[in-house]
Amino acid sequence: MDTRLGALGLSTPVALAPMAGITDLPTRALVQGFGVGLVVSEMVASREMVEAKPSVRDRAELGARVEGTSVQIAGRDGYWMGEAARVLTDQGARMIDINMGCPAKKVTGGYSGSALLRDHDRALRLIEAVVAATDLPVTLKTRLGWDDDSRDTAALARRAEDAGVRMLTIHGRTRCQFYKGAADWAAIRPIVEAVGIPVLANGDIVDTVTARAALAASGAAGVMVGRGFQGRPWVPAEIAHGLGYGPAVEVPTAEGLVELALRHHAAIVDFYGPALGGRVARKHLGWYMDDLGVAPGLRRAVLTADVADVPRLLRATQDARAEVA
């Protein structure tokens, strides 16, 4: 493995991407249980975190002290970004990631996330504020550019490295692409070649085959897995093993996948409480049932059931499959 990743504490060159409303603490813990080099918390707005608004604290419970975890912050003001870094440092965080890649309009409209790709000077001021506020490793996640006419992230990457950023993650799309089309891994290579710090390639990496292709095209030191893990929390570890790192992963059979889904559901419900937890868990149950091929009627029953009824109904999906077989 690239020694630069090892110096940052990564055990494998595979990371789990931060995904709002998805990669919460119970989900990250599940993925870490299979084995992954790094997990990144859901993006947290810097000012709201510093002001300790309960919605942010409750959503993230950032897992700042958890080994192999980076906390991702976003913002538009250097003061609040620096204060957030100080708070996280005091909380025992291991690493801080700066979000300059989120394409959501509610984020870019506030001149955060990938909107900062349109103003490198402003982006650099935020980076400098975070680096100055902490002695923790600071990393940056961003995209190829704002649109196809401004794929100039290599210039920002060089300035970020000079400011003290220790690692980059590049999603192989522009902001204006959102998640449409295919990730352009080859377009990450000029960024890799522009800096001396490690770069992770992100976008459309769903298995070992795509991970190898992304590494070959980009020249990156590692990969970050996003949507490819949904309903398949073992995938980052499976990719790591396929790349030559970590033990082989036992992929759950259908029955094992049901039990895994129920364990995940229980962890989310325990974390958030029955009402909110039941709602948060639905998306994960839906992804698991996609893999299980659950019939539409039974799927609806599981997703609309009271929390206490979910185990019985989800196990019934196995009975239904057995009858078909």
C-alpha positions as CSV (number, residue, x, y, z in Angstrom):
1,M,0.0,0.0,0.0
2,D,1.1,3.6,-0.6
3,T,3.1,4.6,2.4
4,R,1.5,8.0,2.4
5,L,-1.8,6.4,3.1
6,G,-0.3,4.3,5.9
7,A,1.1,7.5,7.5
8,L,-2.4,8.8,7.7
9,G,-3.5,5.7,9.5
10,L,-5.3,3.9,6.7
11,S,-5.1,0.1,6.9
12,T,-6.2,-0.4,3.3
13,P,-6.4,1.9,0.3
14,V,-10.2,1.7,0.4
15,A,-12.5,4.3,2.1
16,L,-16.2,4.7,2.6
17,A,-17.6,8.0,1.2
18,P,-19.6,10.4,3.4
19,M,-23.2,10.3,2.3
20,A,-25.8,12.5,3.9
21,G,-28.6,10.6,5.6
22,I,-26.9,7.3,4.9
23,T,-23.4,6.9,6.4
24,D,-24.5,7.5,10.0
25,L,-22.6,6.0,13.0
26,P,-24.4,2.6,13.0
27,T,-23.8,2.2,9.2
28,R,-20.2,3.2,9.4
29,A,-19.7,0.7,12.3
30,L,-21.2,-2.1,10.2
31,V,-18.9,-1.4,7.3
32,Q,-15.9,-1.1,9.6
33,G,-16.8,-4.5,11.0
34,F,-16.1,-6.1,7.6
35,G,-12.9,-4.1,7.2
36,V,-12.2,-0.8,5.5
37,G,-9.3,1.7,5.5
38,L,-11.2,4.8,6.4
39,V,-14.8,5.8,7.0
40,V,-16.0,9.4,6.7
41,S,-18.8,10.9,8.7
42,E,-21.8,12.5,7.1
43,M,-21.1,16.1,6.2
44,V,-21.8,18.5,9.1
45,A,-22.2,22.3,8.7
46,S,-19.4,23.9,10.6
47,R,-21.4,26.8,12.2
48,E,-24.3,24.6,13.3
49,M,-21.9,22.1,14.8
50,V,-20.0,24.7,16.8
51,E,-23.3,26.1,18.0
52,A,-24.3,22.6,19.0
53,K,-27.7,22.5,17.4
54,P,-29.2,19.1,18.5
55,S,-30.2,18.1,15.0
56,V,-26.6,18.1,13.9
57,R,-25.3,16.4,17.0
58,D,-28.1,13.8,16.9
59,R,-27.6,13.0,13.2
60,A,-23.9,12.5,13.3
61,E,-22.8,11.6,16.8
62,L,-19.7,12.0,14.7
63,G,-17.7,9.0,16.0
64,A,-14.8,11.4,16.2
65,R,-12.9,9.2,18.6
66,V,-13.5,6.0,16.6
67,E,-10.4,4.6,15.0
68,G,-10.3,4.9,11.2
69,T,-12.9,7.7,11.2
70,S,-12.6,11.1,9.6
71,V,-15.2,13.8,10.3
72,Q,-16.3,15.9,7.4
73,I,-17.2,19.6,7.8
74,A,-18.6,22.1,5.3
75,G,-19.1,25.8,5.4
76,R,-18.5,29.2,3.7
77,D,-16.8,31.1,6.5
78,G,-13.2,30.6,7.6
79,Y,-14.0,31.5,11.2
80,W,-16.7,28.8,11.6
81,M,-14.6,26.3,9.7
82,G,-11.7,26.9,12.0
83,E,-13.9,26.8,15.1
84,A,-15.4,23.5,14.0
85,A,-11.9,22.1,13.6
86,R,-11.0,23.2,17.1
87,V,-14.1,21.6,18.6
88,L,-13.5,18.3,16.8
89,T,-9.8,18.3,17.9
90,D,-11.0,18.8,21.5
91,Q,-13.4,15.9,21.0
92,G,-10.6,13.6,20.1
93,A,-11.1,13.4,16.3
94,R,-8.6,11.5,14.3
95,M,-8.9,13.3,11.0
96,I,-10.9,16.2,9.5
97,D,-12.2,16.3,5.9
98,I,-13.3,19.4,4.2
99,N,-16.3,19.1,1.8
100,M,-15.9,21.0,-1.4
101,G,-17.7,18.4,-3.6
102,C,-21.3,18.3,-2.5
103,P,-23.5,19.3,-5.5
104,A,-26.8,19.7,-3.7
105,K,-28.4,23.1,-4.4
106,K,-29.1,23.7,-0.8
107,V,-25.4,23.5,-0.1
108,T,-24.0,25.2,-3.2
109,G,-26.7,28.0,-2.8
110,G,-25.0,28.8,0.5
111,Y,-21.7,29.0,-1.2
112,S,-20.4,25.8,0.3
113,G,-19.6,22.4,-1.1
114,S,-18.7,22.3,-4.8
115,A,-19.7,26.0,-5.2
116,L,-16.2,26.7,-3.9
117,L,-14.8,25.3,-7.1
118,R,-15.9,28.6,-8.7
119,D,-13.7,30.6,-6.3
120,H,-10.4,29.1,-5.5
121,D,-9.2,32.0,-3.4
122,R,-12.2,31.7,-1.1
123,A,-11.7,27.9,-1.0
124,L,-8.1,28.3,0.0
125,R,-9.0,30.7,2.8
126,L,-11.3,28.0,4.3
127,I,-8.6,25.4,3.9
128,E,-6.0,27.6,5.6
129,A,-8.4,28.3,8.5
130,V,-9.0,24.6,9.2
131,V,-5.3,23.7,8.9
132,A,-4.3,26.5,11.2
133,A,-6.9,25.5,13.8
134,T,-5.7,21.9,14.3
135,D,-2.7,19.6,14.3
136,L,-4.9,16.7,13.0
137,P,-4.5,15.6,9.4
138,V,-6.7,17.6,7.2
139,T,-8.0,16.2,3.9
140,L,-10.2,17.6,1.1
141,K,-13.0,16.0,-1.0
142,T,-14.0,17.7,-4.2
143,R,-14.8,17.2,-7.9
144,L,-13.2,17.7,-11.3
145,G,-14.6,21.2,-11.5
146,W,-17.8,23.2,-11.5
147,D,-18.6,22.3,-15.1
148,D,-16.9,21.0,-18.3
149,D,-15.6,24.5,-19.0
150,S,-13.8,24.8,-15.7
151,R,-12.1,21.5,-15.0
152,D,-9.3,23.3,-13.1
153,T,-9.2,21.3,-9.8
154,A,-5.5,20.5,-10.3
155,A,-4.6,24.1,-9.6
156,L,-6.7,24.1,-6.4
157,A,-5.1,20.8,-5.4
158,R,-1.6,22.3,-5.6
159,R,-2.7,25.2,-3.5
160,A,-4.4,22.9,-1.0
161,E,-1.3,20.8,-0.7
162,D,0.8,23.9,-0.1
163,A,-1.6,25.0,2.6
164,G,-1.2,21.7,4.5
165,V,-3.8,19.3,3.1
166,R,-2.6,15.8,3.5
167,M,-4.9,13.8,1.2
168,L,-7.4,14.5,-1.6
169,T,-10.5,12.6,-2.8
170,I,-11.7,13.4,-6.3
171,H,-15.1,12.5,-7.5
172,G,-14.8,11.9,-11.3
173,R,-17.6,14.2,-12.2
174,T,-18.2,18.0,-12.3
175,R,-20.7,19.6,-10.0
176,C,-23.0,20.3,-12.9
177,Q,-23.1,16.6,-13.8
178,F,-24.3,15.7,-10.2
179,Y,-24.4,11.9,-10.5
180,K,-25.3,11.7,-14.2
181,G,-23.2,10.0,-16.8
182,A,-20.1,8.0,-16.0
183,A,-17.3,9.0,-13.7
184,D,-14.3,10.1,-15.7
185,W,-11.4,8.4,-13.8
186,A,-8.9,9.4,-16.4
187,A,-9.6,13.1,-15.7
188,I,-8.4,12.5,-12.1
189,R,-4.9,11.7,-13.4
190,P,-3.8,15.3,-14.0
191,I,-4.7,16.1,-10.4
192,V,-2.8,13.1,-9.1
193,E,0.2,14.2,-11.1
194,A,0.0,17.8,-9.9
195,V,0.5,17.0,-6.2
196,G,2.7,15.0,-3.9
197,I,0.0,13.9,-1.5
198,P,-2.1,10.8,-2.0
199,V,-5.3,11.0,-4.0
200,L,-8.3,8.7,-3.7
201,A,-10.5,8.2,-6.8
202,N,-14.3,8.3,-6.2
203,G,-17.3,7.7,-8.4
204,D,-18.9,4.5,-9.9
205,I,-16.6,2.2,-7.9
206,V,-18.8,-0.8,-7.0
207,D,-16.5,-3.8,-7.0
208,T,-12.9,-4.9,-7.4
209,V,-13.1,-4.7,-11.2
210,T,-14.2,-1.1,-11.2
211,A,-11.7,-0.3,-8.4
212,R,-8.8,-1.6,-10.5
213,A,-10.0,0.2,-13.6
214,A,-10.3,3.5,-11.6
215,L,-6.8,3.1,-10.2
216,A,-5.3,2.3,-13.6
217,A,-7.0,5.2,-15.3
218,S,-6.4,7.8,-12.6
219,G,-3.1,6.7,-11.1
220,A,-4.7,7.3,-7.7
221,A,-3.3,5.8,-4.5
222,G,-6.7,4.3,-3.5
223,V,-10.4,4.4,-4.0
224,M,-13.5,5.7,-2.1
225,V,-16.7,3.7,-2.4
226,G,-20.1,5.5,-2.3
227,R,-23.3,4.2,-3.7
228,G,-21.7,0.9,-4.4
229,F,-21.9,-0.1,-0.8
230,Q,-25.7,0.4,-0.4
231,G,-27.3,-2.9,0.7
232,R,-23.8,-4.4,0.5
233,P,-21.8,-3.2,3.5
234,W,-19.1,-5.8,2.9
235,V,-18.1,-4.3,-0.5
236,P,-15.3,-2.0,0.6
237,A,-13.7,-4.9,2.4
238,E,-14.2,-7.1,-0.5
239,I,-12.6,-4.5,-2.8
240,A,-9.7,-4.2,-0.4
241,H,-9.1,-7.9,-0.4
242,G,-9.4,-8.0,-4.2
243,L,-6.6,-5.4,-4.4
244,G,-4.4,-7.5,-2.1
245,Y,-5.2,-6.1,1.3
246,G,-7.1,-7.6,4.2
247,P,-8.7,-11.1,4.6
248,A,-11.2,-12.6,2.3
249,V,-14.8,-11.5,3.0
250,E,-17.6,-14.1,3.4
251,V,-20.4,-12.6,1.3
252,P,-23.7,-13.3,3.0
253,T,-26.1,-15.8,1.5
254,A,-29.8,-14.9,1.2
255,E,-30.5,-16.0,4.7
256,G,-27.4,-14.4,6.0
257,L,-28.3,-11.2,4.3
258,V,-31.7,-11.1,6.0
259,E,-30.0,-11.5,9.4
260,L,-27.5,-8.8,8.4
261,A,-30.3,-6.5,7.4
262,L,-32.0,-7.1,10.7
263,R,-28.8,-6.4,12.7
264,H,-28.4,-3.2,10.8
265,H,-32.0,-2.2,11.4
266,A,-31.7,-2.9,15.1
267,A,-28.6,-0.8,15.4
268,I,-30.2,2.1,13.7
269,V,-33.4,1.9,15.8
270,D,-31.3,1.7,18.9
271,F,-29.2,4.7,17.9
272,Y,-32.1,7.0,16.9
273,G,-35.0,5.6,18.8
274,P,-38.0,3.7,17.4
275,A,-39.8,6.5,15.6
276,L,-36.9,8.2,13.8
277,G,-34.8,5.0,13.6
278,G,-37.6,3.2,11.8
279,R,-37.8,5.9,9.2
280,V,-34.0,6.1,8.7
281,A,-33.6,2.4,8.4
282,R,-36.2,2.1,5.5
283,K,-33.8,3.1,2.8
284,H,-31.3,0.5,4.0
285,L,-34.0,-2.2,4.2
286,G,-35.0,-1.3,0.6
287,W,-31.5,-1.8,-0.7
288,Y,-31.2,-5.1,1.1
289,M,-34.5,-6.2,-0.4
290,D,-33.3,-5.2,-3.9
291,D,-30.6,-7.8,-3.5
292,L,-33.0,-10.4,-2.1
293,G,-35.5,-9.9,-5.0
294,V,-38.4,-9.4,-2.6
295,A,-41.9,-9.3,-4.2
296,P,-43.4,-5.8,-4.4
297,G,-46.3,-6.5,-2.0
298,L,-44.0,-7.9,0.7
299,R,-41.5,-5.2,0.2
300,R,-44.2,-2.6,0.8
301,A,-45.3,-4.4,4.0
302,V,-41.7,-4.4,5.4
303,L,-41.2,-0.7,4.6
304,T,-44.5,0.4,6.1
305,A,-44.5,-1.9,9.2
306,D,-44.1,-0.9,12.8
307,V,-40.5,-1.3,14.0
308,A,-41.4,-4.3,16.1
309,D,-42.9,-6.1,13.1
310,V,-40.0,-5.7,10.7
311,P,-38.1,-8.9,11.9
312,R,-41.0,-11.1,11.3
313,L,-41.9,-9.6,7.9
314,L,-38.3,-9.6,6.7
315,R,-37.8,-13.2,7.6
316,A,-41.0,-14.0,5.8
317,T,-39.3,-12.9,2.6
318,Q,-37.1,-16.0,3.0
319,D,-40.2,-18.2,3.4
320,A,-41.6,-16.7,0.2
321,R,-38.4,-17.4,-1.7
322,A,-38.4,-20.9,-0.4
323,E,-41.9,-21.5,-1.6
324,V,-41.0,-20.2,-5.1
325,A,-38.0,-22.4,-5.2
